[in-house]
Amino acid sequence: MPEHVTLHVWRVPRRAVGSALLRMAFARRLLGDVRFGKFLGTGTGTSFGPGDADLSRWAALTVSDSPVRFPAWDRIATGHARVELEPLISRGTWSGHSPFAPTGRRHDGMVLALTRARLRPARALRFWRAIPAVAREVADAPGLLARFGVGEAPIGWQGTVSVWRGAADLTAFAYRQPEHRAAIARTPADRWYAEELFARFAVLGISGDRSVLGWAPGQERT
């Protein structure tokens, strides 16, 4: 049976932040019957520290046999976007699981990259020092449509979501930008991560308000 991989993102008003935090506290109950699911806080992705958190935006990633809805989140949101995904490549684990079944097919359209890592506490400071330069590069990268940080906890359990016009743009950033290449090269020696995952997805469809995803200016019609 084909799996449904969906990224759900909500924008909530300031008055509803408490309600959002309460929903996060009972996130496991809200997930229901899914193969894999995570509720996530978000941030800009520029520093990954507590100061980077965006309490007005929350996300969930689900892998399920049928489409999943979260009416409890929809009720408090002022904006909501759903991104339907097909896993193309997936390396690593998330909470001890390999959550995606990659198809390995070639895809020439829009792609989404997901990175997720659990930092080793003793290595976190080195990691945070390396992030700002990489974040500046990705912000200016050709073909970038949207990006934001995600995390399961304020410190040490974090990742990134980025949407690209095509796989060639993502590959060009990953392997040709000097700061990002340097960070990749340092990862084995510095042993930043206790667990990590990288996945690339074909974007099958986006519904709802794309501005919730941080859609880059001028890309609204892409």
PADO-387475 format. One record per atom (N, C-alpha, C): residue number from 1; x, y, z; atom name. Coordinates in Angstrom, 3 decimals. Each point is the difference from the previous one (the first is absolute). Example, Ala and Ser with C-alpha at 12.3 -4.5 7.8 and 13.67 -1.06 7.14 Angstrom:
2
 torba        X        Y        Z vovex
     1   13.190   -5.690    7.800     N
     1   -0.890    1.190    0.000    CA
     1    0.900    1.200    0.000     C
     2   -0.350    1.050   -0.720     N
     2    0.820    1.190    0.060    CA
     2   -0.770    1.090    0.730     C
This chain:
222
 torba        X        Y        Z vovex
     1    0.851   -1.201    0.000     N
     1   -0.851    1.201    0.000    CA
     1    0.882    1.246    0.000     C
     2   -0.233    0.964   -0.905     N
     2    0.814    1.209   -0.029    CA
     2   -0.135    0.775    1.308     C
     3    1.106    0.586    0.440     N
     3   -0.053    0.776    1.226    CA
     3   -0.220    1.478   -0.312     C
     4   -0.678    0.672    0.926     N
     4   -0.217    1.434   -0.104    CA
     4    0.993    0.695    0.927     C
     5    0.902    0.778   -0.580     N
     5    0.940    0.795    0.789    CA
     5   -0.420    1.455   -0.131     C
     6   -0.298    0.626    1.121     N
     6   -0.555    1.351   -0.021    CA
     6    0.683    0.872    1.036     C
     7    0.357    1.201   -0.414     N
     7    0.463    1.036    0.925    CA
     7   -1.158    0.966    0.214     C
     8   -0.411    0.154    1.257     N
     8   -1.073    0.905    0.379    CA
     8    0.637    1.174    0.742     C
     9   -0.363    1.224   -0.356     N
     9    0.572    1.178    0.669    CA
     9   -1.132    0.977    0.316     C
    10   -0.011    0.499    1.245     N
    10   -1.038    0.925    0.449    CA
    10    0.608    1.300    0.501     C
    11   -0.691    1.092   -0.272     N
    11    0.321    1.299    0.598    CA
    11   -1.090    0.308    1.013     C
    12    0.390    0.308    1.239     N
    12   -0.982    0.276    1.041    CA
    12    0.195    1.411    0.529     C
    13   -1.079    0.670    0.422     N
    13    0.131    1.346    0.570    CA
    13    0.626   -0.061    1.390     C
    14    0.466    1.136    0.456     N
    14    0.669    0.048    1.306    CA
    14   -0.904   -0.514    1.114     C
    15   -1.281    0.314   -0.084     N
    15   -0.922   -0.424    1.061    CA
    15   -0.151   -1.514    0.066     C
    16    0.394   -0.716   -1.072     N
    16   -0.172   -1.452   -0.048    CA
    16    1.301   -0.755    0.272     C
    17    1.072    0.706    0.354     N
    17    1.274   -0.683    0.244    CA
    17   -0.131   -0.995    1.153     C
    18   -0.703    0.384    1.061     N
    18   -0.210   -0.924    1.107    CA
    18   -0.720   -1.258   -0.428     C
    19   -1.011    0.166   -0.856     N
    19   -0.729   -1.165   -0.511    CA
    19    0.903   -0.886   -0.855     C
    20    0.890    0.629   -0.773     N
    20    0.935   -0.774   -0.816    CA
    20    0.949   -0.803    0.886     C
    21    0.501    0.617    1.059     N
    21    0.901   -0.711    0.909    CA
    21   -0.717   -1.167    0.673     C
    22   -1.266    0.186    0.332     N
    22   -0.780   -1.081    0.599    CA
    22   -0.167   -1.159   -0.984     C
    23   -0.240    0.317   -1.254     N
    23   -0.129   -1.040   -1.016    CA
    23    1.326   -0.752   -0.180     C
    24    1.109    0.721    0.106     N
    24    1.292   -0.671   -0.083    CA
    24    0.197   -0.960    1.169     C
    25   -0.487    0.383    1.167     N
    25    0.147   -0.852    1.180    CA
    25   -0.730   -1.324   -0.168     C
    26   -1.097    0.020   -0.772     N
    26   -0.792   -1.220   -0.222    CA
    26    0.118   -0.453   -1.458     C
    27    1.150    0.282   -0.606     N
    27    0.189   -0.269   -1.426    CA
    27   -0.200   -1.468   -0.348     C
    28    0.464   -0.897    0.855     N
    28   -0.101   -1.424   -0.313    CA
    28   -1.462   -0.434   -0.164     C
    29   -0.884    0.559    0.815     N
    29   -1.418   -0.350   -0.109    CA
    29   -0.601    0.512   -1.307     C
    30    0.462    1.163   -0.452     N
    30   -0.555    0.589   -1.213    CA
    30    0.436   -0.745   -1.258     C
    31    1.123   -0.716    0.071     N
    31    0.516   -0.651   -1.200    CA
    31   -0.895   -1.137   -0.465     C
    32   -0.650   -0.678    0.925     N
    32   -0.917   -1.064   -0.397    CA
    32    0.725   -1.142   -0.679     C
    33   -0.632   -0.569   -1.022     N
    33    0.508   -1.197   -0.658    CA
    33    0.829    0.385   -1.223     C
    34    1.278    0.267    0.217     N
    34    0.914    0.312   -1.098    CA
    34    1.194   -0.944    0.086     C
    35    0.655   -0.196   -1.125     N
    35    1.213   -0.833    0.007    CA
    35    1.126    0.706    0.752     C
    36    0.106    1.290   -0.210     N
    36    1.034    0.808    0.644    CA
    36   -0.525    1.428    0.062     C
    37    0.269    0.681    1.101     N
    37   -0.460    1.378    0.115    CA
    37    0.787    0.771    1.035     C
    38    0.216    1.286   -0.278     N
    38    0.682    0.892    0.921    CA
    38   -0.657    1.373   -0.049     C
    39   -0.321    0.552    1.168     N
    39   -0.363    1.401    0.095    CA
    39    1.266    0.791    0.286     C
    40    0.113    1.169   -0.625     N
    40    1.248    0.740    0.011    CA
    40   -0.225    1.476    0.253     C
    41    0.860    0.591    0.819     N
    41    0.089    1.447    0.049    CA
    41    0.796    0.489   -1.198     C
    42   -0.038    1.288   -0.255     N
    42    0.728    0.544   -1.148    CA
    42    0.808    1.228    0.395     C
    43    0.896    0.375   -0.893     N
    43    0.802    1.205    0.164    CA
    43    0.482    0.469   -1.348     C
    44    0.843    1.015   -0.001     N
    44    0.516    0.517   -1.264    CA
    44    1.061   -0.911   -0.586     C
    45    0.657   -0.791    0.846     N
    45    1.076   -0.861   -0.475    CA
    45    1.335    0.695   -0.092     C
    46    0.133    1.176    0.619     N
    46    1.260    0.738   -0.083    CA
    46    0.947   -0.304    1.146     C
    47   -0.515   -0.496    1.134     N
    47    0.886   -0.249    1.133    CA
    47   -0.304   -1.304    0.724     C
    48   -1.230   -0.478   -0.034     N
    48   -0.439   -1.237    0.650    CA
    48   -0.002    0.072    1.520     C
    49    0.224    1.153    0.584     N
    49   -0.115    0.143    1.439    CA
    49   -1.406    0.397    0.389     C
    50   -0.275    0.142    1.315     N
    50   -1.338    0.395    0.447    CA
    50   -0.450    1.331   -0.581     C
    51    0.934    0.907   -0.235     N
    51   -0.358    1.299   -0.561    CA
    51   -0.460   -0.051   -1.436     C
    52    0.190   -1.137   -0.660     N
    52   -0.408   -0.155   -1.391    CA
    52   -1.446   -0.479   -0.125     C
    53   -0.616   -0.385    1.117     N
    53   -1.333   -0.602   -0.041    CA
    53   -1.057    0.988   -0.469     C
    54   -0.954   -0.499   -0.775     N
    54   -1.153    0.780   -0.458    CA
    54   -1.246   -0.634    0.609     C
    55   -0.500    0.604    1.087     N
    55   -1.136   -0.573    0.717    CA
    55   -1.325    0.199   -0.727     C
    56    0.026    0.698   -1.120     N
    56   -1.235    0.184   -0.761    CA
    56   -0.143   -1.009   -1.142     C
    57    0.999   -0.884   -0.161     N
    57   -0.072   -0.980   -1.093    CA
    57    0.367   -1.377    0.543     C
    58   -0.807   -1.001   -0.347     N
    58    0.183   -1.365    0.461    CA
    58   -0.194   -0.949   -1.165     C
    59    0.558   -1.185    0.109     N
    59   -0.037   -0.922   -1.131    CA
    59   -0.169   -1.437    0.471     C
    60   -0.406   -0.853   -0.928     N
    60   -0.045   -1.444    0.238    CA
    60    0.421   -0.692   -1.286     C
    61    0.698   -1.093    0.153     N
    61    0.371   -0.838   -1.134    CA
    61   -0.593   -1.379    0.245     C
    62   -0.760   -0.494   -0.966     N
    62   -0.672   -1.287    0.183    CA
    62    0.241   -0.931   -1.180     C
    63    0.102   -1.275    0.322     N
    63    0.045   -1.067   -0.993    CA
    63   -1.163   -0.924    0.338     C
    64   -0.928   -0.176   -0.931     N
    64   -1.240   -0.697    0.323    CA
    64   -0.525   -0.759   -1.213     C
    65   -0.968   -0.867    0.254     N
    65   -0.626   -0.762   -1.077    CA
    65   -1.069    0.801   -0.731     C
    66   -0.514    1.030    0.648     N
    66   -1.034    0.847   -0.595    CA
    66    0.223    1.435    0.473     C
    67   -0.598    0.979   -0.672     N
    67    0.217    1.395    0.398    CA
    67   -0.345    0.253    1.462     C
    68    0.803    0.854    0.645     N
    68   -0.155    0.300    1.420    CA
    68   -0.416    1.462    0.149     C
    69   -0.952    0.258    0.887     N
    69   -0.439    1.360    0.306    CA
    69    0.163    0.257    1.495     C
    70    0.180    1.267    0.347     N
    70    0.144    0.402    1.398    CA
    70   -0.946    1.168    0.288     C
    71   -1.287   -0.285    0.158     N
    71   -0.973    1.078    0.210    CA
    71    0.283    0.807    1.263     C
    72    0.608   -0.612    1.016     N
    72    0.304    0.752    1.223    CA
    72    0.992    1.121   -0.276     C
    73    0.932   -0.228   -0.912     N
    73    0.938    1.047   -0.396    CA
    73   -0.663    0.987   -0.962     C
    74   -0.798   -0.516   -0.913     N
    74   -0.663    0.883   -0.962    CA
    74   -0.863    1.044    0.705     C
    75   -0.618   -0.376    1.133     N
    75   -0.911    0.909    0.701    CA
    75    0.719    1.230    0.565     C
    76    1.258   -0.128    0.354     N
    76    0.697    1.143    0.607    CA
    76    0.892    0.738   -0.997     C
    77    0.080   -0.499   -1.230     N
    77    0.931    0.566   -0.975    CA
    77   -0.630    1.131   -0.800     C
    78    0.827    0.986   -0.334     N
    78   -0.416    1.050   -0.936    CA
    78    0.464   -0.317   -1.421     C
    79    0.900   -0.943   -0.136     N
    79    0.479   -0.440   -1.300    CA
    79    0.496   -1.423    0.096     C
    80   -0.137   -0.755   -1.086     N
    80    0.366   -1.413    0.019    CA
    80    0.435   -0.411   -1.397     C
    81    1.077   -0.753   -0.081     N
    81    0.451   -0.545   -1.280    CA
    81    0.252   -1.488    0.153     C
    82   -0.306   -0.751   -1.043     N
    82    0.278   -1.437   -0.066    CA
    82    0.873   -0.245   -1.221     C
    83    1.088   -0.728    0.217     N
    83    0.905   -0.343   -1.097    CA
    83    0.003   -1.518   -0.133     C
    84   -0.490   -0.485   -1.131     N
    84   -0.031   -1.441   -0.260    CA
    84    1.314   -0.406   -0.665     C
    85    0.618   -1.059    0.523     N
    85    1.372   -0.332   -0.355    CA
    85    0.145   -1.456   -0.437     C
    86    0.976   -0.217   -0.877     N
    86    0.439   -1.355   -0.366    CA
    86    1.480   -0.116    0.340     C
    87    0.378   -0.898    0.912     N
    87    1.418   -0.122    0.340    CA
    87    0.813   -0.557   -1.165     C
    88    1.047    0.721   -0.375     N
    88    0.880   -0.432   -1.081    CA
    88    1.276   -0.630    0.552     C
    89    0.566    0.640    1.025     N
    89    1.241   -0.454    0.638    CA
    89   -0.177    0.173    1.502     C
    90    0.493   -0.938    0.779     N
    90   -0.019    0.146    1.455    CA
    90    1.180   -0.759    0.589     C
    91    0.800    0.714    0.804     N
    91    1.156   -0.609    0.655    CA
    91   -0.044    0.333    1.487     C
    92    0.253   -0.986    0.844     N
    92    0.044    0.226    1.433    CA
    92   -1.281   -0.432    0.686     C
    93   -0.102    0.352    1.285     N
    93   -1.142   -0.410    0.812    CA
    93   -0.539    1.172    0.805     C
    94   -1.242   -0.159    0.432     N
    94   -0.685    0.998    0.823    CA
    94   -0.649   -0.757    1.159     C
    95    0.460    0.281    1.202     N
    95   -0.471   -0.716    1.190    CA
    95    0.122   -1.505   -0.173     C
    96    1.097   -0.403   -0.647     N
    96    0.265   -1.416   -0.197    CA
    96   -0.733   -0.639   -1.152     C
    97   -0.780    0.773   -0.749     N
    97   -0.787   -0.540   -1.115    CA
    97    0.513    0.541   -1.340     C
    98   -0.227   -0.762   -1.044     N
    98    0.172    0.475   -1.378    CA
    98   -1.405    0.260   -0.527     C
    99   -0.495    1.234    0.135     N
    99   -1.441    0.228   -0.174    CA
    99   -0.495    0.035   -1.433     C
   100    0.898    0.168   -0.975     N
   100   -0.439    0.199   -1.376    CA
   100    0.449   -1.171   -0.871     C
   101   -0.807   -0.307   -1.009     N
   101    0.314   -1.049   -0.968    CA
   101    0.329    0.667   -1.329     C
   102    1.266    0.344   -0.249     N
   102    0.334    0.763   -1.204    CA
   102   -0.226   -0.793   -1.276     C
   103   -0.499    0.705   -1.005     N
   103   -0.252   -0.638   -1.292    CA
   103    1.244   -0.006   -0.879     C
   104    0.904    0.966    0.220     N
   104    1.220    0.069   -0.789    CA
   104   -0.187    0.513   -1.414     C
   105   -1.203    0.423   -0.337     N
   105   -0.234    0.430   -1.392    CA
   105    0.549    1.404   -0.246     C
   106    0.243    0.296   -1.265     N
   106    0.422    1.347   -0.395    CA
   106   -1.223    0.914    0.004     C
   107    0.230    1.246    0.431     N
   107   -1.103    0.954    0.071    CA
   107    0.546    1.357   -0.378     C
   108   -0.616    0.629   -1.012     N
   108    0.509    1.260   -0.514    CA
   108   -0.726    1.221    0.561     C
   109   -1.049   -0.213    0.798     N
   109   -0.775    1.122    0.510    CA
   109    0.462    0.453    1.374     C
   110   -0.905    0.652    0.706     N
   110    0.297    0.568    1.304    CA
   110    0.357   -1.096    1.001     C
   111    1.005    0.272    0.843     N
   111    0.425   -0.972    1.003    CA
   111    0.060    0.659    1.375     C
   112   -0.146   -0.839    1.016     N
   112    0.134    0.445    1.387    CA
   112    1.108   -0.815    0.658     C
   113    0.897    0.693    0.691     N
   113    1.075   -0.656    0.747    CA
   113   -0.292    0.102    1.486     C
   114    0.148   -1.111    0.690     N
   114   -0.179   -0.044    1.449    CA
   114    1.289   -0.499    0.635     C
   115    0.530    0.765    0.936     N
   115    1.109   -0.476    0.817    CA
   115   -0.474   -0.042    1.442     C
   116    0.461   -0.991    0.724     N
   116   -0.375   -0.112    1.405    CA
   116    1.166   -0.618    0.750     C
   117    0.320    0.544    1.177     N
   117    1.128   -0.514    0.762    CA
   117   -0.237    0.154    1.492     C
   118    0.598   -0.911    0.754     N
   118    0.067    0.117    1.450    CA
   118    1.456    0.264    0.352     C
   119    0.266    1.175    0.542     N
   119    1.377    0.402    0.263    CA
   119    0.572   -0.709    1.215     C
   120    1.291   -0.279   -0.057     N
   120    0.721   -0.426    1.190    CA
   120    0.215    1.244    0.869     C
   121   -0.411   -0.010    1.257     N
   121    0.120    1.209    0.834    CA
   121    1.396    0.584    0.023     C
   122    1.016   -0.847    0.018     N
   122    1.373    0.503    0.079    CA
   122    0.452    0.658   -1.294     C
   123   -0.717   -0.237   -1.092     N
   123    0.394    0.540   -1.310    CA
   123   -0.905    1.136   -0.458     C
   124   -1.033    0.309    0.787     N
   124   -1.012    0.952   -0.450    CA
   124    0.582    1.379   -0.273     C
   125    0.912    0.485    0.837     N
   125    0.527    1.345   -0.177    CA
   125    0.729    0.134   -1.325     C
   126    0.787   -1.003   -0.371     N
   126    0.693    0.043   -1.290    CA
   126   -1.003    0.041   -1.147     C
   127   -1.058   -0.790    0.130     N
   127   -1.030   -0.018   -1.039    CA
   127   -0.645    1.374   -0.147     C
   128   -0.410    0.612    1.110     N
   128   -0.676    1.291   -0.061    CA
   128    0.904    1.078   -0.581     C
   129    1.291   -0.091    0.238     N
   129    0.927    0.982   -0.569    CA
   129    0.098   -0.131   -1.511     C
   130   -0.206   -1.210   -0.518     N
   130    0.113   -0.225   -1.444    CA
   130   -1.257    0.382   -0.763     C
   131   -1.155    0.082    0.685     N
   131   -1.277    0.162   -0.682    CA
   131   -0.213    1.354   -0.668     C
   132    0.330    1.143    0.643     N
   132   -0.349    1.290   -0.617    CA
   132    0.539    0.180   -1.417     C
   133    1.244   -0.419   -0.245     N
   133    0.567    0.175   -1.343    CA
   133   -0.748   -0.845   -1.023     C
   134   -0.379   -1.223    0.374     N
   134   -0.757   -0.857   -0.910    CA
   134   -1.385    0.585   -0.245     C
   135   -0.629    0.532    1.057     N
   135   -1.334    0.587   -0.129    CA
   135    0.010    1.192   -0.952     C
   136    1.059    0.794    0.042     N
   136    0.095    1.139   -0.928    CA
   136    0.102   -0.485   -1.441     C
   137    0.728   -1.083   -0.219     N
   137    0.118   -0.538   -1.355    CA
   137   -1.339   -0.492   -0.521     C
   138   -0.732   -0.750    0.809     N
   138   -1.257   -0.572   -0.488    CA
   138   -1.019    1.100   -0.266     C
   139    0.032    1.073    0.781     N
   139   -0.960    1.089   -0.199    CA
   139    0.134    0.624   -1.384     C
   140    1.203   -0.013   -0.553     N
   140    0.257    0.618   -1.306    CA
   140    0.109   -1.019   -1.122     C
   141   -0.278   -1.258    0.269     N
   141    0.220   -1.044   -0.991    CA
   141   -1.014    0.083   -1.145     C
   142    0.460   -0.077   -1.246     N
   142   -0.932   -0.023   -1.133    CA
   142   -0.933   -1.199    0.078     C
   143   -1.259    0.236   -0.312     N
   143   -0.978   -1.083   -0.025    CA
   143   -0.678   -0.295    1.313     C
   144    0.416    0.681    1.080     N
   144   -0.651   -0.219    1.293    CA
   144   -1.372    0.673   -0.004     C
   145   -1.041   -0.750    0.381     N
   145   -1.353    0.537    0.038    CA
   145   -0.480    0.289    1.422     C
   146    0.397   -0.841    0.938     N
   146   -0.434    0.175    1.388    CA
   146    0.949   -0.780    0.895     C
   147    0.106    0.436    1.257     N
   147    0.809   -0.749    0.969    CA
   147   -0.387    0.416    1.404     C
   148    0.175   -0.921    0.946     N
   148   -0.149    0.308    1.416    CA
   148    0.620   -1.127    0.809     C
   149    0.262    0.278    1.269     N
   149    0.530   -1.008    0.897    CA
   149   -1.127   -0.762    0.674     C
   150    0.285   -1.229    0.391     N
   150   -0.961   -0.810    0.754    CA
   150    0.731   -0.637    1.169     C
   151   -0.765   -0.330    1.050     N
   151    0.630   -0.633    1.152    CA
   151   -1.004   -0.692    0.894     C
   152    0.447   -1.062    0.637     N
   152   -0.814   -0.718    0.982    CA
   152    0.208    0.537    1.399     C
   153    1.026    0.813    0.184     N
   153    0.304    0.607    1.290    CA
   153    0.737    1.295   -0.271     C
   154   -0.010    0.960    0.944     N
   154    0.645    1.290   -0.245    CA
   154    1.494   -0.094   -0.291     C
   155    0.670   -0.995    0.584     N
   155    1.438   -0.127   -0.170    CA
   155    0.353   -1.445   -0.315     C
   156    0.819   -0.187   -1.031     N
   156    0.627   -1.293   -0.233    CA
   156   -0.744   -0.986   -0.872     C
   157   -1.288    0.226   -0.273     N
   157   -0.790   -0.906   -0.842    CA
   157   -0.603    0.848   -1.122     C
   158    0.697    0.125   -1.094     N
   158   -0.434    0.976   -0.971    CA
   158    0.294   -0.432   -1.425     C
   159   -0.526    0.799   -0.923     N
   159    0.207   -0.295   -1.402    CA
   159   -0.415    1.184   -0.861     C
   160   -0.059   -0.239   -1.298     N
   160   -0.391    1.039   -0.943    CA
   160   -0.947   -0.585   -1.039     C
   161   -0.873    0.849   -0.485     N
   161   -0.840   -0.287   -1.162    CA
   161    0.306    1.061   -1.038     C
   162    0.277   -0.412   -1.217     N
   162    0.207    0.968   -1.084    CA
   162   -0.664   -0.522   -1.263     C
   163   -0.595    0.917   -0.750     N
   163   -0.692   -0.338   -1.245    CA
   163    0.753    0.662   -1.137     C
   164    0.248   -0.770   -1.069     N
   164    0.836    0.457   -1.115    CA
   164   -0.750   -0.160   -1.311     C
   165    0.329    0.876   -0.935     N
   165   -0.652   -0.051   -1.307    CA
   165    0.254   -1.335   -0.698     C
   166    1.174   -0.569    0.213     N
   166    0.328   -1.292   -0.600    CA
   166    1.186   -0.630    0.692     C
   167    0.232   -1.283   -0.295     N
   167    1.092   -0.731    0.650    CA
   167    1.353    0.602   -0.337     C
   168    0.161    0.547   -1.205     N
   168    1.293    0.575   -0.384    CA
   168    0.359    1.188    0.893     C
   169   -0.996    0.806    0.396     N
   169    0.269    1.137    0.884    CA
   169    0.437   -0.481    1.380     C
   170   -0.672   -1.025    0.515     N
   170    0.376   -0.546    1.305    CA
   170    1.403   -0.581   -0.039     C
   171    0.325   -0.750   -1.051     N
   171    1.327   -0.608   -0.122    CA
   171    1.078    1.064   -0.117     C
   172   -0.285    1.052   -0.759     N
   172    0.978    1.078   -0.161    CA
   172    0.309    0.651    1.332     C
   173   -1.040    0.229    0.812     N
   173    0.255    0.581    1.319    CA
   173    0.786   -0.960    0.883     C
   174   -0.414   -1.250    0.031     N
   174    0.585   -0.962    0.942    CA
   174    1.474   -0.242   -0.244     C
   175    0.426    0.016   -1.274     N
   175    1.363   -0.428   -0.295    CA
   175    0.893    1.079   -0.605     C
   176   -0.563    1.182   -0.271     N
   176    0.829    1.037   -0.610    CA
   176    0.185    1.235    0.863     C
   177   -0.859    0.171    1.009     N
   177    0.153    1.154    0.884    CA
   177    1.088   -0.302    1.030     C
   178    1.002    0.865    0.139     N
   178    1.182   -0.347    0.807    CA
   178   -0.275   -0.266    1.470     C
   179   -0.854    0.808    0.643     N
   179   -0.250   -0.207    1.429    CA
   179   -0.746   -1.308    0.250     C
   180   -0.962   -0.299   -0.878     N
   180   -0.746   -1.249    0.162    CA
   180    0.900   -1.200   -0.270     C
   181    0.834    0.079   -1.018     N
   181    0.935   -1.088   -0.278    CA
   181    0.947   -0.210    1.168     C
   182    0.455    1.096    0.599     N
   182    0.908   -0.114    1.144    CA
   182   -0.693   -0.658    1.188     C
   183   -1.272    0.350    0.216     N
   183   -0.747   -0.601    1.104    CA
   183   -0.178   -1.497   -0.221     C
   184   -0.301   -0.409   -1.239     N
   184   -0.136   -1.420   -0.313    CA
   184    1.313   -0.731    0.267     C
   185    1.101    0.618   -0.426     N
   185    1.305   -0.631    0.176    CA
   185    0.377   -0.137    1.470     C
   186   -0.440    0.957    0.832     N
   186    0.356   -0.034    1.413    CA
   186   -0.837   -0.978    0.810     C
   187   -1.158   -0.369   -0.509     N
   187   -0.936   -0.790    0.797    CA
   187    0.584   -1.307    0.528     C
   188    0.693   -0.832   -0.833     N
   188    0.530   -1.260    0.554    CA
   188    1.042    0.221    1.088     C
   189    0.859    1.002   -0.188     N
   189    1.071    0.232    0.977    CA
   189   -0.538    0.627    1.281     C
   190   -0.917    0.954   -0.134     N
   190   -0.515    0.694    1.185    CA
   190   -1.060   -0.808    0.742     C
   191   -0.599   -0.989   -0.661     N
   191   -0.990   -0.902    0.633    CA
   191   -1.081    0.812    0.722     C
   192   -0.608    0.934   -0.737     N
   192   -1.039    0.853    0.565    CA
   192   -1.233   -0.801    0.425     C
   193   -0.334   -1.041   -0.775     N
   193   -1.323   -0.609    0.122    CA
   193    0.040   -1.363    0.689     C
   194   -0.934   -0.209    0.924     N
   194   -0.231   -1.330    0.550    CA
   194   -0.914   -0.808   -0.917     C
   195   -0.833    0.697   -0.771     N
   195   -0.887   -0.621   -0.979    CA
   195   -0.310    1.039   -1.059     C
   196   -0.086   -0.424   -1.254     N
   196   -0.298    0.960   -1.058    CA
   196   -0.773   -0.664   -1.127     C
   197   -0.706    0.850   -0.746     N
   197   -0.773   -0.468   -1.145    CA
   197   -0.012    1.102   -1.053     C
   198    0.153   -0.412   -1.251     N
   198   -0.209    0.899   -1.137    CA
   198   -0.952   -0.678   -0.965     C
   199   -0.992    0.740   -0.469     N
   199   -0.943   -0.541   -0.975    CA
   199   -0.326    1.056   -1.046     C
   200   -0.173   -0.480   -1.222     N
   200   -0.430    0.870   -1.104    CA
   200   -1.322   -0.532   -0.524     C
   201   -0.936    0.905   -0.230     N
   201   -1.349   -0.372   -0.417    CA
   201   -0.388    0.733   -1.278     C
   202   -0.764   -0.652   -0.830     N
   202   -0.725    0.694   -1.057    CA
   202   -1.216    0.669    0.621     C
   203   -0.220    1.265   -0.336     N
   203   -1.191    0.706    0.471    CA
   203   -1.135   -0.318   -0.969     C
   204   -0.959   -0.772    0.469     N
   204   -1.126   -0.409   -0.846    CA
   204   -1.092    1.057   -0.042     C
   205   -0.088    0.802    1.045     N
   205   -1.022    1.039    0.035    CA
   205    0.107    0.821    1.271     C
   206   -0.413    1.258   -0.095     N
   206   -0.052    0.886    1.161    CA
   206   -1.387    0.620    0.028     C
   207   -0.675   -0.142    1.128     N
   207   -1.311    0.623    0.155    CA
   207    0.023    0.937    1.195     C
   208   -0.869    1.000   -0.058     N
   208   -0.066    0.949    1.105    CA
   208    0.851    1.229   -0.247     C
   209    0.444    0.618    1.084     N
   209    0.697    1.283   -0.028    CA
   209    1.509   -0.217   -0.037     C
   210    0.615    0.228   -1.149     N
   210    1.440   -0.236   -0.139    CA
   210    0.842    0.950    0.848     C
   211   -0.537    1.137    0.366     N
   211    0.779    0.925    0.824    CA
   211    0.332   -0.614    1.360     C
   212   -0.814   -0.959    0.454     N
   212    0.282   -0.689    1.262    CA
   212    1.326   -0.747   -0.084     C
   213    0.383   -0.416   -1.212     N
   213    1.249   -0.717   -0.205    CA
   213    1.191    0.933   -0.098     C
   214   -0.247    1.306    0.028     N
   214    1.086    0.953   -0.189    CA
   214    0.387    0.141   -1.455     C
   215   -0.998   -0.095   -0.879     N
   215    0.257    0.069   -1.440    CA
   215    0.764    1.266   -0.342     C
   216    1.076   -0.149   -0.781     N
   216    0.853    1.131   -0.320    CA
   216   -0.764    1.040   -0.817     C
   217    0.281    1.308    0.214     N
   217   -0.672    1.051   -0.761    CA
   217    0.193   -0.210   -1.503     C
   218   -1.068    0.212   -0.739     N
   218    0.056   -0.158   -1.451    CA
   218   -0.218   -1.412   -0.477     C
   219   -0.165   -0.977    0.938     N
   219   -0.155   -1.392   -0.393    CA
   219   -1.429   -0.499    0.197     C
   220   -0.934    0.899    0.279     N
   220   -1.349   -0.408    0.366    CA
   220   -0.667   -0.849   -1.069     C
   221    0.324    0.243   -1.275     N
   221   -0.685   -0.706   -1.079    CA
   221    0.761   -1.263   -0.451     C
   222    1.126   -0.288    0.624     N
   222    0.779   -1.164   -0.420    CA
   222   -0.736   -1.292    0.340     C
